[in-house]
Amino acid sequence: MTLNPARTDHEPLRRIRDEILARHRFLITSHLKPDGDSIGSQVALAFALRALGKEVRVVNSDPAQPGLLPFPGVSDIEIASQVEGEFDAVIVLECSELGRTGVAGLERFFIINIDHHAGNTMYGAVNWFDAGAAACGEMVFDVIRSLDVPLTKEMAMHVYVAILTDTGSFHFSSLSPRTFDICRQALEAGADPVWIARTVYDNNSIGRIKLSSAILSTLEVDPSGRLATIRLDREMARTTGGSYDDLEGLINEPLTVKSVLAVAFFKEWEPGVYRVSLRSKGEVDVRAVAQEFGGGGHKNAAGCTVTGDLAAVCGKIVPPIQAAIERAALTGA
């Protein structure tokens, strides 16, 4: 099966290809608290550019999640709050705004912006936004192919990680036949889906299990049975020996309940500040809810930061989610 030419030879992808070929020194970065799509996309692209003889540094404001550390190239990612050095271009992956990188000083360089999140502000000298991509890794795959770089095992592993994690292990509605065709090509290039899934997801500490138990004990379901909430505060992390880095995938547990269509996870970040992660099924659009509070994401996976005590934050977030569930029900979802 050949790739759809409309996705591999079009503007602005042609422009990105030309700019990469014309330049030599690159910095690649992505958003705060990088997830699997962020890390997989960055490292896959870094391997591809190095295969062309380019100089590449990958710099993030925060380290990768523990389950991603065993993957090749991840340990080489630099952690910094400000960029140092000179570059011919900065490639920013899946950031709707430049400030979401958490890395200062990027604006003085030529910026290539590649993203699939709604609300992208088109801050780059070159901007490629594709809301139809299930993961930024799909777009990076297109960039690699446009550069005529052979897909190595290392690149394939990271493209697969990006897609696996950003689709919620192939649960979200952003999936398309193309998603699975890219995964097929990744497997043919040497990616091992069993090893990847076990490495990403079966990498728990005792603290993580205890913390998960404590968080799930806070589970509440609204009277309709369709909205679940869970919460985390600093004291829970301290008493269980877990950490905020031990939470990958936990929000999806309440979604396994048949009646539950949306989940809100309230994480105390600092006193009076909560990071709220949102997940949903089907046509329930939690991205729209997150955007009401200055956040963003995907239709079925989004997040935002809200200030106030827990009761106040819940009072702000819960009604819009319930309304989103009602809207989806009216459309027959």
C-alpha positions as CSV (number, residue, x, y, z in Angstrom):
1,M,0.0,0.0,0.0
2,T,1.4,3.4,-0.9
3,L,1.0,6.5,1.1
4,N,-1.6,9.0,0.3
5,P,0.2,11.7,-1.9
6,A,-2.0,14.4,-0.3
7,R,-0.3,13.7,3.0
8,T,3.3,13.2,1.8
9,D,3.8,15.8,-0.9
10,H,1.9,19.0,-0.2
11,E,2.3,22.4,1.2
12,P,3.5,23.0,4.0
13,L,5.2,19.6,4.1
14,R,7.2,20.4,1.0
15,R,8.3,23.6,2.7
16,I,9.3,21.7,5.8
17,R,11.3,19.2,3.7
18,D,13.0,22.0,1.8
19,E,13.9,24.0,5.0
20,I,15.3,20.9,6.6
21,L,17.4,20.0,3.6
22,A,18.7,23.6,3.4
23,R,19.8,23.9,7.0
24,H,22.3,22.0,9.2
25,R,21.9,22.8,13.0
26,F,18.6,21.9,14.6
27,L,17.0,22.0,18.0
28,I,13.9,19.9,18.5
29,T,11.5,20.5,21.4
30,S,7.9,19.9,22.6
31,H,5.6,20.7,25.4
32,L,5.9,20.8,29.2
33,K,5.6,17.4,30.9
34,P,6.3,15.5,27.6
35,D,4.1,12.4,26.9
36,G,4.7,9.5,24.7
37,D,3.7,11.3,21.5
38,S,6.0,14.2,22.4
39,I,9.0,12.0,23.1
40,G,8.4,9.6,20.3
41,S,7.9,12.3,17.7
42,Q,11.0,14.2,18.8
43,V,13.4,11.3,19.0
44,A,12.1,9.7,15.7
45,L,12.7,13.0,13.9
46,A,16.1,13.5,15.6
47,F,17.2,10.0,14.3
48,A,16.0,11.0,10.8
49,L,17.8,14.3,10.7
50,R,21.0,12.7,12.0
51,A,20.8,10.1,9.2
52,L,21.0,13.1,6.8
53,G,24.2,14.3,8.5
54,K,22.5,17.1,10.4
55,E,23.5,18.4,13.9
56,V,20.6,17.8,16.3
57,R,19.9,18.6,19.9
58,V,16.6,17.6,21.6
59,V,15.8,19.9,24.5
60,N,12.8,19.8,26.8
61,S,11.8,21.6,30.0
62,D,10.9,18.4,31.8
63,P,12.2,14.8,31.7
64,A,10.5,11.9,30.0
65,Q,8.2,9.6,31.9
66,P,9.9,6.6,33.4
67,G,8.3,4.1,31.0
68,L,9.9,5.9,28.1
69,L,13.5,6.0,29.4
70,P,14.5,2.5,28.1
71,F,13.9,3.6,24.5
72,P,16.9,4.5,22.3
73,G,17.8,8.2,22.3
74,V,15.6,9.2,25.2
75,S,18.5,9.4,27.6
76,D,20.2,11.9,25.3
77,I,17.4,14.5,25.7
78,E,18.6,17.6,27.4
79,I,16.6,19.2,30.2
80,A,16.8,23.0,30.3
81,S,14.5,26.0,30.9
82,Q,16.4,28.1,28.4
83,V,18.0,27.4,25.1
84,E,21.8,27.8,24.8
85,G,23.7,27.9,21.5
86,E,23.0,28.7,17.9
87,F,20.7,26.8,15.5
88,D,19.6,27.2,11.9
89,A,16.1,26.1,12.9
90,V,14.0,25.0,15.9
91,I,11.4,22.3,15.2
92,V,8.6,22.5,17.8
93,L,6.3,19.5,17.9
94,E,2.7,19.3,19.2
95,C,2.7,22.7,20.9
96,S,-0.3,25.0,20.3
97,E,1.7,27.9,21.6
98,L,5.4,28.5,21.8
99,G,5.2,29.2,25.5
100,R,3.9,25.6,26.1
101,T,7.5,24.4,25.6
102,G,8.6,25.9,28.8
103,V,12.0,26.6,27.1
104,A,12.9,30.3,26.9
105,G,14.7,31.9,24.0
106,L,13.2,29.9,21.1
107,E,11.6,33.0,19.5
108,R,15.0,34.3,18.1
109,F,15.3,31.3,15.7
110,F,13.6,30.2,12.5
111,I,10.7,28.0,13.9
112,I,9.0,25.1,12.2
113,N,5.7,24.4,14.0
114,I,4.2,20.9,13.6
115,D,1.1,20.1,15.5
116,H,-2.3,18.4,15.5
117,H,-4.0,20.2,18.5
118,A,-6.9,22.5,17.8
119,G,-6.2,26.1,18.7
120,N,-2.6,26.2,17.4
121,T,-1.6,29.9,17.1
122,M,0.6,29.4,14.0
123,Y,3.6,30.9,15.6
124,G,6.2,29.5,13.3
125,A,7.9,30.7,10.2
126,V,6.5,27.5,8.8
127,N,3.3,26.0,10.2
128,W,1.9,22.6,9.6
129,F,-1.4,21.9,11.5
130,D,-3.3,18.7,10.9
131,A,-6.3,18.1,13.3
132,G,-6.9,14.8,11.4
133,A,-3.7,13.2,12.6
134,A,-4.2,10.7,15.4
135,A,-0.8,11.7,16.8
136,C,2.0,14.1,16.0
137,G,4.0,10.9,15.3
138,E,1.9,10.4,12.2
139,M,3.0,13.8,10.9
140,V,6.7,13.1,11.8
141,F,6.4,9.9,9.9
142,D,5.3,11.9,6.8
143,V,8.3,14.3,7.3
144,I,10.7,11.3,7.5
145,R,9.2,9.9,4.3
146,S,9.3,13.2,2.5
147,L,13.1,13.4,3.3
148,D,13.6,10.0,1.7
149,V,15.2,8.7,4.9
150,P,14.9,4.9,5.3
151,L,12.7,4.1,8.3
152,T,15.1,2.5,10.8
153,K,14.1,0.3,13.7
154,E,14.8,3.2,16.1
155,M,12.6,5.6,14.2
156,A,9.9,3.0,13.8
157,M,9.9,2.3,17.5
158,H,9.4,5.9,18.4
159,V,6.7,6.5,15.7
160,Y,4.8,3.5,17.2
161,V,5.2,4.8,20.8
162,A,3.9,8.2,19.7
163,I,0.8,6.6,18.1
164,L,0.2,4.0,20.8
165,T,0.2,6.5,23.7
166,D,-1.6,9.4,22.0
167,T,-4.5,7.2,20.9
168,G,-5.0,5.8,24.4
169,S,-3.7,2.4,23.3
170,F,-6.0,2.7,20.2
171,H,-9.1,3.8,22.1
172,F,-9.7,7.3,20.8
173,S,-11.9,8.4,17.9
174,S,-9.0,10.0,16.1
175,L,-8.0,6.6,14.7
176,S,-8.0,6.1,10.9
177,P,-7.0,3.4,8.5
178,R,-3.9,5.5,7.9
179,T,-3.0,5.2,11.6
180,F,-2.8,1.4,11.3
181,D,-1.0,1.5,8.0
182,I,1.8,3.6,9.6
183,C,1.9,1.1,12.5
184,R,2.2,-1.7,10.0
185,Q,5.1,0.0,8.3
186,A,6.7,0.6,11.8
187,L,6.4,-3.1,12.6
188,E,7.9,-4.1,9.2
189,A,10.8,-1.8,10.0
190,G,11.5,-3.6,13.3
191,A,9.3,-2.1,16.0
192,D,8.2,-4.8,18.5
193,P,4.6,-3.9,19.6
194,V,4.7,-6.4,22.6
195,W,8.0,-5.1,23.9
196,I,7.0,-1.5,23.4
197,A,3.6,-1.9,25.2
198,R,5.2,-3.8,28.1
199,T,8.0,-1.2,28.4
200,V,5.6,1.7,28.4
201,Y,2.8,0.4,30.5
202,D,4.3,-2.5,32.7
203,N,7.0,-0.4,34.4
204,N,5.3,0.3,37.7
205,S,6.9,0.9,41.1
206,I,5.4,-0.2,44.4
207,G,4.7,3.4,45.1
208,R,2.8,3.8,41.9
209,I,0.5,0.8,42.8
210,K,-0.1,2.2,46.3
211,L,-0.7,5.7,44.9
212,S,-3.1,4.4,42.3
213,S,-5.1,2.6,45.0
214,A,-5.3,5.8,47.0
215,I,-6.4,7.8,44.0
216,L,-9.0,5.3,42.8
217,S,-10.4,5.2,46.4
218,T,-11.5,8.8,45.8
219,L,-13.6,7.7,42.8
220,E,-17.0,9.4,42.6
221,V,-19.7,9.0,39.9
222,D,-22.4,11.6,39.3
223,P,-26.1,10.6,39.6
224,S,-26.3,9.9,35.9
225,G,-23.5,7.3,36.1
226,R,-21.8,8.9,33.1
227,L,-19.2,11.2,34.7
228,A,-16.5,9.9,37.1
229,T,-14.0,12.1,39.1
230,I,-10.8,11.1,40.9
231,R,-8.4,13.3,42.7
232,L,-4.8,13.5,44.0
233,D,-3.1,15.8,46.6
234,R,0.4,16.1,47.8
235,E,-0.3,14.3,51.0
236,M,-1.5,11.2,49.2
237,A,1.8,11.1,47.2
238,R,3.8,11.5,50.4
239,T,2.1,8.8,52.4
240,T,2.1,6.2,49.6
241,G,5.7,6.8,48.4
242,G,4.5,7.5,44.9
243,S,5.1,10.5,42.7
244,Y,3.3,12.6,40.2
245,D,5.4,10.9,37.5
246,D,3.7,7.6,38.4
247,L,0.3,8.4,37.0
248,E,0.5,7.5,33.3
249,G,-2.7,5.8,32.1
250,L,-4.4,5.9,35.5
251,I,-7.1,8.3,34.4
252,N,-8.4,5.7,31.9
253,E,-9.3,3.2,34.6
254,P,-12.8,4.7,35.3
255,L,-13.5,4.8,31.6
256,T,-13.5,1.0,31.7
257,V,-16.8,1.2,33.5
258,K,-19.5,0.7,30.8
259,S,-21.7,3.6,31.8
260,V,-18.9,6.1,32.3
261,L,-18.5,8.4,29.3
262,A,-16.1,11.0,30.8
263,V,-13.5,11.2,33.6
264,A,-12.0,14.3,35.3
265,F,-8.8,13.8,37.3
266,F,-8.0,16.7,39.7
267,K,-4.3,16.9,40.6
268,E,-3.2,19.4,43.2
269,W,-0.1,21.0,41.7
270,E,0.4,23.6,44.4
271,P,-1.9,25.1,47.0
272,G,-4.9,26.5,45.2
273,V,-3.8,25.3,41.8
274,Y,-5.2,22.1,40.1
275,R,-4.1,20.5,36.9
276,V,-7.3,18.8,35.5
277,S,-6.9,15.9,33.1
278,L,-10.0,15.0,31.1
279,R,-10.8,11.8,29.1
280,S,-14.0,10.7,27.3
281,K,-15.5,8.2,25.0
282,G,-17.1,8.6,21.6
283,E,-18.4,12.0,20.7
284,V,-18.1,13.5,24.2
285,D,-15.9,16.5,23.5
286,V,-13.7,17.3,26.6
287,R,-11.3,19.4,24.5
288,A,-14.0,22.1,24.3
289,V,-14.4,22.0,28.1
290,A,-10.6,22.4,28.6
291,Q,-10.5,25.3,26.2
292,E,-13.1,27.2,28.4
293,F,-10.3,27.2,31.0
294,G,-7.4,28.1,28.8
295,G,-6.4,24.5,28.2
296,G,-6.6,22.2,25.1
297,G,-5.9,18.8,23.7
298,H,-8.0,16.3,21.7
299,K,-11.7,15.6,21.7
300,N,-11.3,12.6,23.9
301,A,-8.2,13.6,25.8
302,A,-7.5,17.1,27.1
303,G,-6.5,19.1,30.1
304,C,-6.3,22.5,31.8
305,T,-5.2,24.3,34.9
306,V,-7.7,25.8,37.3
307,T,-7.2,27.8,40.5
308,G,-9.2,27.6,43.7
309,D,-9.9,25.0,46.4
310,L,-11.0,21.5,45.3
311,A,-14.6,22.2,45.8
312,A,-14.5,25.4,43.8
313,V,-12.5,23.8,40.9
314,C,-14.9,20.8,40.8
315,G,-17.8,23.3,40.7
316,K,-16.3,25.0,37.7
317,I,-15.4,21.9,35.7
318,V,-18.1,19.3,36.4
319,P,-21.1,21.2,34.9
320,P,-19.5,21.8,31.5
321,I,-18.5,18.2,31.3
322,Q,-22.0,17.1,32.1
323,A,-23.2,19.5,29.4
324,A,-20.8,17.9,26.9
325,I,-22.2,14.5,27.8
326,E,-25.7,15.7,27.2
327,R,-24.8,17.2,23.8
328,A,-23.2,13.9,22.7
329,A,-26.4,12.1,23.8
330,L,-28.6,14.4,21.8
331,T,-26.5,13.5,18.7
332,G,-27.0,9.8,19.3
333,A,-23.4,9.1,20.4
